[in-house]
Amino acid sequence: AVTTPKIADNSITSSKLADDSVGVNDLDPAVRSRTNVFKKVLFIGDSYATGNGGGIVTTPWPTTLAGKLNLAAGSWWTFAHGGESFGIYNGQESNPTSGFNFCDRLREAINTLTDAERESIDHIIVGGGINDWQYTASDIDTGMGTFYAMRNQYFPHAQVVIATFGGGLVPAYKYPYFTTVLPAYFNSAATYKYKYLDC
């Protein structure tokens, strides 16, 4: 069955969504009126999702966001690894720096969660971008496409939200982050009908 994409108006500002993606204002009014659609969430991320991004130890962003979304205990899961990205290098599903990418984290979730947990997830929120500085737009799109196929097969009821952050904090990464990574994330998010949130 085809499910209508869902996103909470009061949780993610609609004005920040990519105009070319399926945004809040494109949804059926009955869906838009729901304010509590984030109920079971899978978080995917890099070191910032582990609480140790850029060498700064802090609360992992999935923990903070789960609190802001009022997610109940046991209704959200995080799979993250430092150095990860969407980029798929030379067609291989691994990051040449860390040995992993977001597709590997999604695969880990598939292998870890029970069927009931996996089928209950309504949103997959992926936060990253800083580690994609070494990739081309094509590499990033290949990664997002692979992620899309895996999501369709194993999480058919989940809407994907992509958030970019952190790349502007590291001087050496700033130029490729702003000139290649951000446009690639935006365009690929539109292609695969992901929600895009520029943090």
CORNORPE-V27165 format. One record per pair of residues at least 4 apart in sequence whose ideal C-beta (glycine too) atoms are under 6 Angstrom apart, sorted by the first residue. I is the first residue (numbers start at 1). J is the second residue. D is the distance in Angstrom with one decimal. If there is no record, write none. Layout:
# CORNORPE-V27165
i=I j=J d=D
i=I j=J d=D
This chain:
# CORNORPE-V27165
i=3 j=157 d=5.4
i=4 j=31 d=5.4
i=5 j=22 d=5.2
i=5 j=159 d=4.8
i=6 j=31 d=5.8
i=6 j=37 d=4.3
i=6 j=159 d=5.6
i=7 j=12 d=5.9
i=7 j=24 d=5.5
i=7 j=195 d=5.7
i=8 j=35 d=5.8
i=8 j=37 d=5.0
i=8 j=38 d=5.6
i=9 j=24 d=5.7
i=10 j=35 d=5.2
i=11 j=38 d=5.8
i=11 j=69 d=5.8
i=12 j=197 d=5.9
i=14 j=24 d=3.8
i=16 j=197 d=5.6
i=17 j=23 d=4.1
i=17 j=195 d=5.7
i=18 j=186 d=5.5
i=18 j=189 d=5.6
i=18 j=190 d=5.7
i=18 j=196 d=3.8
i=20 j=190 d=3.7
i=21 j=189 d=5.5
i=21 j=190 d=4.9
i=21 j=195 d=6.0
i=21 j=196 d=5.4
i=22 j=26 d=5.3
i=22 j=193 d=5.0
i=27 j=31 d=4.5
i=27 j=32 d=5.1
i=38 j=69 d=4.6
i=38 j=123 d=5.6
i=39 j=122 d=5.7
i=40 j=75 d=5.2
i=40 j=120 d=4.6
i=40 j=121 d=4.7
i=40 j=122 d=5.4
i=41 j=76 d=4.5
i=41 j=123 d=4.8
i=42 j=77 d=5.4
i=42 j=109 d=5.9
i=42 j=121 d=5.0
i=42 j=124 d=4.7
i=43 j=62 d=3.7
i=43 j=78 d=4.4
i=43 j=125 d=5.3
i=44 j=79 d=5.7
i=44 j=102 d=5.4
i=44 j=105 d=4.9
i=44 j=126 d=4.4
i=45 j=49 d=2.6
i=45 j=80 d=4.2
i=45 j=127 d=4.6
i=45 j=128 d=5.9
i=46 j=84 d=4.5
i=46 j=128 d=4.8
i=46 j=131 d=5.6
i=47 j=52 d=5.4
i=47 j=53 d=4.6
i=47 j=82 d=3.6
i=48 j=53 d=3.3
i=48 j=61 d=5.8
i=48 j=166 d=5.6
i=49 j=60 d=5.4
i=49 j=61 d=5.9
i=49 j=62 d=5.5
i=49 j=80 d=3.6
i=49 j=127 d=6.0
i=50 j=60 d=5.9
i=50 j=80 d=5.0
i=51 j=58 d=5.8
i=51 j=60 d=4.1
i=52 j=57 d=5.4
i=54 j=169 d=5.8
i=59 j=63 d=5.4
i=59 j=64 d=5.5
i=61 j=65 d=5.9
i=62 j=66 d=5.9
i=62 j=78 d=4.4
i=66 j=71 d=4.4
i=66 j=76 d=4.8
i=71 j=75 d=5.0
i=71 j=76 d=4.7
i=79 j=105 d=4.3
i=79 j=108 d=5.1
i=79 j=109 d=4.8
i=81 j=100 d=5.1
i=83 j=97 d=5.0
i=83 j=98 d=3.0
i=83 j=131 d=5.5
i=84 j=95 d=6.0
i=84 j=98 d=5.7
i=84 j=100 d=5.3
i=84 j=101 d=5.4
i=84 j=102 d=5.9
i=85 j=95 d=5.6
i=85 j=101 d=5.6
i=85 j=128 d=5.9
i=85 j=131 d=3.9
i=85 j=132 d=4.3
i=86 j=102 d=5.4
i=86 j=132 d=6.0
i=86 j=140 d=5.0
i=86 j=143 d=3.7
i=86 j=144 d=5.4
i=87 j=132 d=5.0
i=87 j=135 d=3.2
i=87 j=139 d=4.2
i=87 j=140 d=5.2
i=87 j=143 d=5.4
i=88 j=93 d=5.8
i=88 j=139 d=5.8
i=88 j=142 d=4.6
i=88 j=143 d=4.3
i=89 j=96 d=5.0
i=93 j=103 d=5.1
i=94 j=99 d=5.4
i=95 j=100 d=5.6
i=95 j=101 d=4.7
i=100 j=104 d=4.3
i=101 j=143 d=6.0
i=102 j=126 d=5.9
i=102 j=147 d=6.0
i=103 j=146 d=5.0
i=103 j=147 d=5.3
i=106 j=150 d=5.3
i=108 j=112 d=5.9
i=109 j=113 d=5.7
i=110 j=154 d=5.0
i=113 j=117 d=4.2
i=113 j=118 d=4.5
i=121 j=155 d=5.6
i=121 j=158 d=4.8
i=122 j=158 d=5.9
i=123 j=158 d=5.9
i=123 j=159 d=5.4
i=124 j=158 d=4.9
i=124 j=160 d=4.9
i=125 j=161 d=4.7
i=126 j=162 d=5.3
i=127 j=163 d=4.5
i=129 j=164 d=3.8
i=129 j=167 d=5.1
i=129 j=181 d=5.3
i=130 j=166 d=4.0
i=130 j=167 d=4.4
i=132 j=140 d=5.6
i=132 j=181 d=4.6
i=133 j=173 d=4.2
i=133 j=176 d=4.2
i=133 j=177 d=5.4
i=135 j=139 d=3.7
i=135 j=140 d=5.5
i=137 j=180 d=6.0
i=137 j=184 d=3.9
i=140 j=184 d=4.2
i=141 j=188 d=4.6
i=144 j=188 d=4.3
i=144 j=192 d=5.7
i=148 j=192 d=4.5
i=151 j=155 d=4.9
i=160 j=194 d=4.3
i=161 j=195 d=4.3
i=162 j=189 d=5.0
i=162 j=194 d=4.9
i=162 j=196 d=5.3
i=163 j=197 d=4.4
i=163 j=199 d=5.3
i=164 j=185 d=5.2
i=164 j=198 d=5.9
i=165 j=199 d=3.9
i=167 j=173 d=5.4
i=167 j=177 d=3.2
i=168 j=174 d=5.8
i=173 j=177 d=5.0
i=175 j=179 d=5.9
i=176 j=180 d=4.9
i=177 j=181 d=4.7
i=178 j=182 d=5.8
i=180 j=184 d=5.9
i=184 j=188 d=5.9
i=185 j=189 d=6.0
i=186 j=196 d=5.7
i=189 j=194 d=4.2
i=189 j=196 d=3.9
